[in-house]
Amino acid sequence: MLSRLAEERATGVLTRERGVLYLVEGQVVHAESPATPGLDVLLTTRGALGSDGWWEAVSEAGAERRVGRFLVDSGRLTAGALELCHLGALYDAAFFTLGPSSGPARFRYGVAHWIGPVRPVSVDAVERETLRRRDLLHRIWPEPGTDTEPLVRTGRAVDSALPPRQRTVLDQVDGERTASDISLVLGRPGFHTLVDLRRLAAAGIVTTRSPTITSGPVPSGPVANGPGSSGPDGSRTPQEAPAPPLSPVSTVVAQAAEAAQASADPDVALLRRLRDALEAL
């Protein structure tokens, strides 16, 4: 759909499950996603613009769809600073908007965003950058669960050489927050947070929170071939002998095989499972 809209030089908004893309004459001019902070948060959190200045711009120029132009003309931001921050927010939100989705995509013609024109980006450039980012994340850590699921610390000791940016992200891992939650708390682009979390996962420092296992009802009758079970004639049925416990080496091999089957690119997962198993011996 996006390629077709570019070819027909469409103007409007493309809505998907995890965000929206605004197009003007077939080019992407703005993007927003609940998975990552918006332009307002990125500007105000980093001190480039005060929150009062942002809301004044929205109030004064939002109806005319020229908020970006107002920020520059009023001297609150330079044109270069606005363009840089806006492009970063656009590519970041577009990455989440164009991610795998089970929901439908819709396009509404003629809809424009109140930020106004800053710097249009071609659909091809947005798609290339989205694919590049997906490939980078997969190379860092091939398990995508860290992108969306609540995260916990593994208890592994943290190296003193851990970069400050990763340490800041790690400080927000509490067993409840997801990557998007951490991005919103820190006012940091969502993709940057995904990169840091996947690196922490590859180092064995964080992992996804295990789902809570609830036990089902205990059966009231005897279980076939279990202890105390009996056959149709009331005779006792032999119980199968339990399988002998695996040796530590066999356990390591079994975990390695499990890791290899669980991922199409198992190298990182395999090494991590082997390391954890060997340290447990």
N, C-alpha and C positions, 0 to 999 in steps of 0.2 A: 504493500500500500504506500509506504513512504517513497519508494522509487517512482511509483506512478504519480504521486502528488508533485514530486520534483519535476517530472517531465511536463506536466501540465501547468507548471508555475502557479500552483494553488496558494491561496492565502487563507489561513484559518488555524484551528487547533486540532492536533491529533491526540486523542485520549486513549491511554492503555491502562492496564491494571496498576502499574507502579509509577505512573507519572504522565506528564503531558509535554508535547512539543508544539511550539508556535512557529508557523511558517508564514513568510511573506514572499510572494512570487516564487515559490518553490525552494526557498532557502530557510534554514533554521535560524530564528532570531532570538529564541528564548526557550528554556526548558525548566521544568519544576518536577520534583519528586518528594514524597513524604519520607523517603529513605535517606535523604541527605539535606543538610541545612540549605536554605535559600540564600539568594544574594544579600538580602537585608541582614541576615545573621552573620554571614561571612564578613561583611563590611563593618558592622558594629562591634562584633566580638573581637576583632583584631585591631580595633582602634582607628581604622581608616576613616570612620565616620561616626559621629555621635547619634544615638537613637533619636534625639530631638530633631536633628538635621534630616534624618531619613523620613520621619513621619511628616515633617513640614513639606518635604518634596512630594510625598504622596498626596498630601492634602492640596497643595498648590497646583500640581501638574498631573495628577493621576487621571482626572476626568478627560484631559486632553491627550493622554497616552504619551507623555513626554517627560517622565520622571528622570530618566537618565540624562536628558538634555538639561533639565533644571539643575541637577546636581553639579554639572560642569559649569553652566553659565553663572550659577550663584557662587562659584569658587569653593564649594565644599569638597570637590574631588577634581583632580586633573583628568583630562580625557584619557590619558594612558592608563591611569590607575583604574578608572571605571571599566575600560575595555578589558584589561587583564583580569580583574575580578569577575566580570560578567562572563568572559569566555571560560574561565575555570568553573564557574557555577553551571554554565550551559553544558559543557562536556560531562561534568559530574552527574547532573540530573539525567542527561540523555543516556548515560550508561545504564542506570537503573530502569529508566522508561523502556529501553529497547531490550531488556533482559527477557529470558524465557518466561512465558505467561500463558495461563490457560484461559484468560478472559478475552473478550472480543476487543477489537480496536475500532474506534469511531473517529470520524473527522467532521468537524463543523466548519463550514465555509464562512469566511468574513469575520471571524473572531480575532481580535487583536489584544495583546497584553498591554497593561498600563505602563510598563517600564519604557516602552517606546523603542525605536531603533538604536542599537549600539554598534554592533558589528555582525552582519549576517555571516553564516557559515554554511557551506554546501552540504547537502545530504550525504554525498560521498565521503566528505571529510569526517562527518559525525559517525558514519557507519565504520569507517576504517579505525577511528580511535576507539570505538566501542569494542571491536574485535581485538585490537591490540591489548586493551586492558583485560579482557577475558583470558587471553593467552598468557599474559603476565601472571595473573592470579593462579592459573593452573600450574604454571612452572614453579611458583613459590610453594604451593601446597595444593594437591589435587582434590581435596575433600571440600566441597562448597558449603557444608553445613555451618562452618564458622561465619558465613556471611549473613545468616538469617536466624540461627538458633541462639538461645541463651547460652552464655559462656561462663566457664568456671576455671579456676586455676588448678593445675594438676598437683601442686605441692612441690614441684621440682625447684631446686634452688636457682635463683636468678643471678646470672653472671653480672659482675660489677661493670662489665663493658657494654651492657645493654644500652642502646642509644636512648637518649632522653625522650625522644618522641614516642618510642615503643613503651618506655616505662610509664609515661603519662597515660597511654591507652591502657596498659596493664592495671594501673591504679583504679580504673573504672570497671574492671571485671569483677562482678560480685555474685554471679550465679543467677542473676535475673536479667541483666541488661543484654541486649543484642548489639550487633555492630552499629545499627542505625541509632539505637539509644545512645551509645557512646559518642557517636558523631554529633548528635544534637546537644549533648551535655558539654562537649568540648568546643562546639562551634567550628568544627573542622570538616573539610570535604569528606563525603562518605567513602569515596574510593580510596583515599589515603588511609582511612581507618581500616578498610578491608585488607590493604597491603600489610599494615602493621600486625593485624590479628593473624593473618595467614603465616607471617614470619614467626610470630610467637607460637602458633600451633606447630609449625615445622620444627621448632626448637624444643617441643614438648612442654612448653610452659603453660599453655591454655588448651582447653578442649571444649567440646560442646557438652552441655549438661545432659546427663543420662536421664531418660524418661523414668518416672516413678512406676514401679511394677506393683500392681495390685493383685492380690491373690484371689482366685475364684472360689466358689463354694466347695466345701469338702464333700465328695460323694458319700452318700449314706450306705450304699451297698458295697460288697467286696469287689475289688478290681480283678479283672481276669488275669490269671497267671501271676498274681501278686501274692504277697505273704498272707496266709489264711484263706486263700481262695479255694473253691472246690469245683469239681467238674459236674456235669449233668447228673451223674449217679451218686453224688455226694462224696466221692473220693477226693482226696487231696491231689492237687495238680502240682507237678514239680515246678519249683521256682528257678528261673534262669539265673545262672551264676553271674554276679556283677563283673563288669569289664575291669581288668587290672588297671591301676592308676598309671598314668603316663609318667615316664621319667622326666627330669628337668630338661634334658636334651630334646626328647620327643615333644615336650610342650613348646619349646622354642621353634622347632620345625613346624609344628601345627599352626602356631601363630603366624609364622612367616607365610605359610601356604594360604592362610585365611586372608592376610593382607594382600597377597598377589591376586587373589580372586576378587577382592573387593574394589579394586581400582584398575582402570585401563592403563594408568601410568603409575605402577606401584612402587617405584624406586624409593621415594621419600617415606611413604607409609611403611614399606617393608623394613627400612633401616630403623625407623622409630620403634616398630613392634619388636624387632630383634634386640634393640638396645634395652627397652623396658623389661623384656623377658630375661635377658642375661643379668641385668642388675638385680632382678628379683631372686636369682639363684642363691 
